[in-house]
Amino acid sequence: MDTFTLLFLIGAALVGPILIYIVVNREPTGSPLAAAGLSIAFALFTAFTIAREGVGQVIANHNLNYWGTQVWYDLLIAVSIALFFILPRARAAGMHVVPWTIFVALTASIGLLAMVARLFWLERHAARTA
């Protein structure tokens, strides 16, 4: 089994338990530490990937064929939906949403995870001081 197939299977194996946790968890606010940790881990993996393959591969992977373009559109749609649901809570928590939205637009999941880590921290802090 090659490295890329192994990484694909690891991702598929990890997402199942994460989705189950999200579905059964009744907490109104997620874990700031988990979101921050995932953001950092994915940023490190992204930095490793850029160091190995360069930034140009990002564009090449998304315009090589219909599947690449489909994955690109899927990423854009998923990030847009996430922001649609997150931005009202972020505004209510006092976050400056324009810089965060730019960060998310430039980094996708890395920025999105960092944004929700901050949001979760602010919401938990507000709940403790209320």
Beta strands, then each sheet from edge to edge (+ up, - down):
end
